Amino acid sequence: MERAYSWITLFIFSCFFSASHGQVRYKDSLFSDISTSTFTYQDTLQLDLYLPKKDTVKQRPLVLLVHGGGFASGKRDNPLEKKFCMDMTSRGYVVASMSYHLTRKGKSFGCDCPSTEKIETFKQASQDVAYAVNFLGEKQDELGLDSKKIILVGSSAGAEAVLNTVFMQNHYDFKDIAFPKERIVGVVSFAGAVLGTGYITKETAIPTLLYHGKMDRLVPYGSAPHHYCNPESQGYLILGGSQAIAKKLSQQDTSYVLMYDPKGNHDWANLAYKRTDEISEFIKEVVLDGVFTQSKIRLD
């Protein structure tokens, strides 16, 4: 049975926590001076790293952002992504925004795209995420991050990339991926889905924050075909969206917060970038401090 707490309950808890402790690292903005640098993490693929200057803490959680764009477009340094990274870094995190192979560039990813190609696209993106995490983990001392406290954040295609990286580790088609040696402790999804919720087990389940519009016609909110293709089409592939993921995490007794908009569509892939207060609070309290919650919250 789902353990649901109202938004009021969470809001009161948040206000009490902040009032009792003042400015809280990883939750409130503490740093205004931020440095940025660019690394090549695999072949020609690059990531931008954001670090708070004059920070005396040497082991900080890493937030890794994966942009959206249907695996065909999008950039790691678009305005939305840059603003999100600066905001999260100001709270004390090490933040990275990564590029990945845009395998559908100039190609269809709709119902005329064979399901086997769709799976290969998801797989390649997860492989790139794994490469980036392993690259950053190997530089933990140099960059001042804790490789056992990594939080993945993704939007749309990027959300599918991070969710599949976390939850599809036992999927047959993903068996050759060099999954991170470091420990990913949390995942945040803006309008994402997985190849199959049956692969979410005690072994793979981790605290998850999900944003989704119920009227999304690109990435399903529940369990439905990708792009709602009909069963006769080449691109017919069932995905498990945010609602289905939350249900599975509930069964695994794992923390999650499902933020859903009953009238919203795929615009939540972008709208969620602005909700850094909620995201940082979830990471601080649920992921890092271990506060248990299973919550479904309506966004109006």
C-alpha positions in Angstrom: 0.0 0.0 0.0 1.4 3.4 -1.0 2.4 5.6 2.0 1.3 9.0 0.9 1.9 12.3 2.7 0.1 15.5 1.8 1.9 18.5 0.4 1.0 20.3 3.6 2.8 17.7 5.7 6.0 18.1 3.6 5.7 21.9 3.7 5.4 22.0 7.5 8.3 19.6 7.9 10.4 21.7 5.5 9.6 25.0 7.3 10.3 23.4 10.7 13.6 22.0 9.5 14.8 25.3 8.0 13.6 27.4 11.0 15.4 25.1 13.4 18.7 25.0 11.6 19.0 28.3 9.6 20.8 28.1 6.3 21.2 24.4 5.5 24.0 23.2 3.2 22.8 21.2 0.1 19.3 22.8 0.6 19.8 26.6 0.7 21.9 28.8 -1.5 25.2 29.5 0.2 27.7 30.3 -2.5 27.6 33.0 -5.1 31.1 32.6 -6.6 31.1 29.5 -8.9 33.8 28.2 -11.2 33.2 26.3 -14.4 35.5 24.0 -16.5 35.1 21.5 -19.3 36.3 18.0 -19.5 36.3 15.4 -22.2 35.1 12.2 -20.5 34.9 9.7 -23.4 36.1 10.0 -27.0 34.9 13.5 -28.1 32.1 13.7 -25.5 32.4 16.5 -23.0 30.9 17.7 -19.7 30.8 21.0 -17.9 31.8 21.0 -14.2 30.5 23.6 -11.8 32.2 24.0 -8.4 31.5 26.4 -5.5 34.6 28.6 -4.9 36.0 29.1 -1.4 34.3 25.9 -0.2 36.2 24.1 2.6 34.3 20.8 2.4 36.4 18.3 0.4 33.9 15.5 -0.2 30.7 16.8 -1.7 27.7 15.0 -3.3 27.8 15.1 -7.1 24.7 16.1 -9.2 25.0 14.9 -12.8 22.5 16.5 -15.3 21.5 14.9 -18.6 19.7 17.2 -21.0 16.7 16.4 -23.1 16.0 16.6 -26.9 14.6 13.3 -28.1 18.2 11.8 -28.4 18.4 14.1 -31.5 19.1 17.6 -30.2 19.6 19.6 -27.0 22.9 20.8 -25.4 24.4 20.5 -22.0 24.9 24.3 -21.8 21.5 25.7 -22.9 20.2 28.5 -20.7 17.8 26.2 -18.7 20.6 23.7 -18.0 23.1 26.4 -17.1 20.8 28.1 -14.7 19.9 24.8 -13.0 23.5 23.9 -12.6 24.5 27.3 -11.2 21.5 27.1 -8.7 22.4 23.6 -7.5 26.1 24.5 -7.2 25.3 27.5 -5.1 23.9 25.1 -2.5 27.2 23.3 -2.1 27.0 20.4 -4.6 29.5 19.6 -7.3 27.4 19.7 -10.5 28.2 18.4 -13.9 26.2 18.7 -17.2 27.1 16.2 -19.8 26.8 15.8 -23.6 26.0 12.3 -25.0 25.6 10.6 -28.3 22.6 12.1 -30.2 22.0 8.8 -32.0 18.6 9.9 -33.4 19.9 13.1 -35.0 18.4 13.4 -38.5 16.4 10.2 -37.9 12.9 9.4 -36.7 12.3 8.3 -33.1 8.5 7.9 -33.7 6.3 5.0 -34.6 8.2 4.2 -37.8 11.4 3.7 -35.8 11.9 0.0 -35.1 11.6 -0.9 -31.4 15.1 -2.5 -31.6 16.6 0.8 -32.6 14.8 2.5 -29.8 16.2 0.1 -27.3 19.7 0.6 -28.8 19.2 4.4 -28.4 18.3 4.0 -24.7 21.3 1.7 -24.2 23.8 4.1 -25.8 22.6 7.0 -23.7 22.9 4.9 -20.5 26.4 3.8 -21.5 27.4 7.4 -21.9 26.0 8.3 -18.4 27.9 5.4 -17.0 31.1 6.6 -18.7 30.6 10.1 -17.3 29.9 8.9 -13.8 33.0 6.6 -13.8 35.2 9.4 -15.2 34.1 11.8 -12.5 34.4 9.2 -9.8 38.0 8.6 -10.7 38.7 12.3 -10.2 36.9 12.5 -6.8 40.0 13.7 -4.9 40.9 16.3 -7.5 37.4 17.6 -7.8 36.4 17.3 -4.1 33.4 15.1 -4.7 32.1 11.9 -2.9 31.9 9.2 -5.5 29.5 7.3 -3.2 27.0 10.1 -3.2 26.0 10.7 -6.8 22.6 11.9 -7.8 21.4 11.7 -11.5 19.0 14.3 -12.9 17.6 14.1 -16.4 15.0 15.8 -18.6 12.9 13.9 -21.2 15.4 11.8 -23.2 17.9 12.6 -20.4 15.4 11.4 -17.9 15.0 8.1 -19.7 18.8 7.9 -19.8 19.3 8.3 -16.1 16.3 6.1 -15.1 17.4 3.3 -17.4 21.0 3.6 -16.1 19.7 3.1 -12.5 17.0 0.6 -13.0 17.8 -1.4 -16.1 21.1 -2.9 -14.9 19.7 -6.4 -15.1 18.1 -5.9 -18.5 19.5 -8.3 -21.1 20.2 -5.6 -23.6 22.1 -3.6 -21.0 24.3 -6.4 -19.8 27.5 -5.1 -21.6 27.3 -1.5 -20.1 30.1 -0.6 -17.8 27.8 0.5 -14.9 29.3 2.9 -12.4 31.6 1.4 -9.8 30.6 4.4 -7.7 27.3 4.4 -5.9 24.4 6.3 -7.3 22.2 7.2 -4.4 19.3 9.1 -5.9 17.7 10.0 -9.2 15.5 12.9 -10.4 13.4 12.6 -13.5 11.6 15.3 -15.5 9.0 13.5 -17.7 10.9 10.2 -18.1 10.3 6.5 -18.3 12.0 3.1 -18.2 12.0 0.2 -20.5 10.4 -2.0 -17.9 9.4 -1.5 -14.3 9.9 -5.2 -13.7 13.6 -4.6 -13.5 13.1 -2.3 -10.5 14.1 -4.6 -7.7 15.5 -4.3 -4.1 18.9 -4.4 -5.7 18.3 -1.4 -8.1 15.7 0.7 -6.2 16.9 4.0 -4.9 15.2 7.2 -3.7 13.5 8.8 -6.7 11.9 12.2 -7.4 9.6 12.2 -10.4 7.9 15.1 -12.3 5.3 14.3 -14.9 2.2 15.6 -16.6 -0.6 13.1 -16.9 -1.5 14.3 -20.4 2.0 13.7 -21.8 1.7 12.3 -25.3 5.4 11.6 -25.8 6.5 9.9 -22.7 3.7 8.0 -20.9 2.8 8.9 -17.3 1.8 5.3 -16.6 2.5 2.1 -18.6 1.9 2.7 -22.3 3.6 2.5 -25.7 6.4 5.0 -26.5 4.8 7.9 -28.4 1.5 5.9 -28.0 2.3 3.9 -31.2 -0.2 1.2 -32.1 0.7 -2.5 -31.7 1.1 -2.9 -35.5 3.8 -0.2 -35.9 7.5 -0.9 -36.0 8.0 1.5 -33.1 5.6 -0.2 -30.6 7.5 -0.4 -27.3 5.9 -0.4 -23.9 7.5 2.0 -21.4 6.9 2.5 -17.7 6.4 6.2 -16.9 6.5 8.1 -13.6 3.3 6.6 -12.1 4.4 3.1 -12.9 7.9 3.7 -11.5 6.4 5.1 -8.3 4.1 2.1 -7.9 7.1 -0.3 -8.2 9.2 1.7 -5.7 6.3 1.6 -3.3 6.3 -2.2 -3.5 10.1 -2.2 -2.9 9.6 0.0 0.2 11.8 2.6 -1.3 11.4 6.4 -0.9 10.0 8.4 -3.8 8.1 11.6 -4.4 5.8 11.7 -7.5 4.9 15.3 -8.5 2.2 15.1 -11.1 0.2 17.6 -13.0 -3.3 16.2 -14.0 -3.6 18.7 -16.9 0.1 18.9 -17.7 1.9 17.5 -20.8 5.5 17.0 -21.9 6.2 20.6 -20.9 7.2 19.3 -17.5 10.5 18.2 -19.1 11.3 22.0 -19.0 9.1 23.3 -16.2 10.8 21.1 -13.6 14.2 22.8 -14.1 12.8 25.8 -12.1 11.9 23.6 -9.0 15.4 23.6 -7.5 14.1 24.3 -4.0 12.1 21.1 -4.1 14.8 19.1 -5.8 17.5 20.2 -3.3 15.2 19.6 -0.4 14.5 16.1 -1.7 18.2 15.4 -2.2 19.2 16.8 1.3 16.5 15.2 3.4 15.5 12.0 1.5 18.7 11.0 -0.3 21.4 12.2 2.0 19.7 12.2 5.4 17.6 9.1 4.8 14.2 10.5 5.7 11.7 8.0 4.4 8.7 9.2 2.3 6.4 7.7 -0.3 4.5 10.7 -1.5 2.2 11.6 -4.5 1.7 15.3 -4.8 -0.6 17.1 -7.2 0.8 20.1 -9.1 -1.8 22.8 -9.9 
